Amino acid sequence: MNQHSELLDIQQHGAIAEITLNRAAKRNALNDPLVRAIRDCFENLPEGVKVAILRGHGEHFCAGLDLSELRERDTTESLHHSRMWHAAFEQIAFGRVPVIAVLHGAVIGGGLELAAAAHIRVAEPSTFYGLPEGQRGLFVGGGGSVRISRLIGVARMTDMMLTGRVLSAEEGHQAGIPQYSVDAGAGMDKARELAERIARNAPMTNYGVMHVLPRIHDQSIQDGLMTESLMAAVAGSDPDTKGRLAAFLDLKQNKVKPV
């Protein structure tokens, strides 16, 4: 799966797909064709792909909504437009494989919503974060009120939207946006290292972490515990898991011990 277009560059390296936003001249701003391309890409990843890395070409990850897309819409059109973004980002958050986002430069508005849909975020020192919608008479519409608020808390998101506050790479890390901070230019190396590690996991375990863990977080304690038990039973009975456990126990039993 190697594809190149004016919107996305997609390269497959073994079990890892590297997906690059390809609108550097627009700071990888999101227009409707790019959002649909993201949806289609993640919806149709080949079976051999076990992890995806998402990044932006050029100096920025994604500067949010392409302002040339702004036009007058009635309420129904605006609702459907937001839901189209939701459908695209759902393919990342609740798709078939874990997604690692490599962040640098602008991670603004819809770009932050896009990054928040990934499961792991790696940020370089040039990264900065903002939610300028509040300064433009807008409201987040790509899932940010759900995902970003869970990353950084409602109070911090409120501050960013009301005041236009921009977080530096260090402030973003302290707020909990990326899990990893790396040196300049080291984002892809770190992402590939993590992707190789994740690709070795049992697929059912990865699926549970992606799909079940967030839902447990939204449940009551007792419902969450029951859901956990069900997921543990499913994962434990998966043939891949049984093979891994048998191999581990065999290795443990045959390990040479000091006399």
Steps between C-alpha positions, in 0.01 A plus 500: 500500500705790369292794382578865439252780435473872559317416823667195654821306460460139615792260536495150644810356664422148613232520768522880528318753283642851489235757405607856424274802462620647173384864493819665628429822312179532705672388823307173450172678572197276480256546215212266425688293239787442744264401781330251267838369387597442864173314558546282193865429579439374852184318400685304231836417655632166367472196725876482542516840670510478880595859592470836325713812538339834412708811435498824303726589208707816535534720807162429662287206602166668430381860536134405528211588274593645163341845533420499130248228593306743714173587335149572607318179594158457653462305823435168328799536268727593791380200699571261213841660442600445862375141487709440188810600698387275785467204262852558367665534839305200633688290246817602684380477860291186455651348188681173449852597611667724759605839362806704601498871414833679455452867591708800400426864427133599504252261662212741490120471511398208281865392497484454878172314459670274246797439730267427791338219300834314489593259776857615556648844430870580461589871501810686386615831656349711220148384584242749621133449576199729469122508472425828321136413428380712790671807354332442163145457617520125452482188716703183465327256267743215442463324832717738701247564776508127573860397432704811583311562824583144604868559430549835671184553708201725445650795691814517285304456179263775613796733549640423154166558328396812691834681495676361194786379718766308308693225677868445427640151451601487866164632622318254277701214642431613855130524411501139380458538123799291384626196688851551363719807445807456280778709351455693176477265203474189719123458486487241222780291647317485832169426330653214301659359816161507676319362194735201480431426865122535461495285187638209703202506738211260468247666265212430739682675785566803279135500398388490863724791594372706205130417514416378849723702733351840395148362546584363845619850589150632423317232698410475866746309716288183511420507128867564427609203708255271319617629162859443609421140595336437164794649310749304711311178422495578127869588490601201712314254279638638173716237324781753450508570874498129588796443271691790651435382856604145416821626342571719802441218748713261295782752488469558875509130577802438278697802618845408630520575870815557705598210720 
